[in-house]
Amino acid sequence: MAKLAKIATAEIISSKELNADWQRAASAVLVSIGRHLPDLMMEEIFLHLPGPNSALPAMVQILADFAHADALQFTPRLKGVLSRVVPILGNVRDAHRPIFANAIKCWCQAVWQYSLDIPSHSPLDADIMSFLNSVFEFLLKVWAASRDLKVRMSSVDALGQMVGLITRAQLKAALPRLVPTILEL
């Protein structure tokens, strides 16, 4: 399986194109591996997250697909994902911002699903809350104010999923900015 994961990842990072048919197929293979061996898949993705910018959106999309496919496997690994993605959000190109915002939305949906399936265990520790609060502020202040409508819409969509996950104090402080941002769409 490790060899298959490496081959699929090599196919994805070898292209500058985003969303080619074979690239989607390789992504599906990695997500399938993740459903059975999540640590193997995550390790392979994490090797390439700080890598070349051309592979970054594809790797983030795979993590979003994995979160959507298997919230119970993804959510316990969220801290590792956020610790790698949050530091690079400021450097994401405009064209790739909707991919990242959609991924953040999928990750938050996975947390919600996890909380519904396992209500006795909260997946949100202090570190994850700190990351989510940082992402919320960044999306609200920077990406939701973008000139590009697609970036604004995907950012607001992600913010909507984050509203129930951030602290009440942060939400209360953000409401005067959040409501006008939503209404301007």
URLIN-V591153 format. One record per backbone hydrogen bond with DSSP energy under -0.5 kcal/mol. NH is the residue of the N-H (numbers start at 1). CO is the residue of the C=O. If there is no record, write none. Layout:
# URLIN-V591153
NH/CO
NH/CO
This chain:
# URLIN-V591153
5/1
6/2
7/3
8/4
9/5
10/6
11/7
12/8
13/9
14/10
15/12
24/20
25/21
26/22
27/23
28/24
29/25
30/26
31/27
32/28
33/29
34/30
35/31
36/32
36/33
37/33
41/37
42/38
43/39
44/40
45/41
46/42
47/43
48/44
48/45
49/45
50/46
51/48
55/52
56/52
57/53
59/55
60/56
61/57
62/58
63/59
64/60
65/61
66/62
67/63
68/64
69/65
70/66
73/70
74/70
75/71
76/72
77/74
78/75
81/77
82/78
83/79
84/80
84/81
85/81
86/82
88/85
89/85
89/86
91/88
92/89
96/93
97/93
97/94
98/94
99/96
100/96
101/97
102/98
103/99
104/100
105/101
106/102
107/103
108/104
109/105
110/106
111/107
112/108
113/109
114/110
115/111
116/112
117/113
118/114
121/118
123/121
125/123
129/125
130/126
131/127
132/128
133/129
134/130
135/131
136/132
137/133
138/134
139/135
140/136
141/137
142/138
143/138
144/139
145/142
146/143
149/147
152/148
153/149
154/150
155/151
156/152
157/153
158/154
159/155
160/156
161/157
162/158
163/159
165/162
166/162
171/167
172/168
173/169
174/170
175/171
177/174
178/174
179/175
181/177
182/178
183/179
184/180
185/182
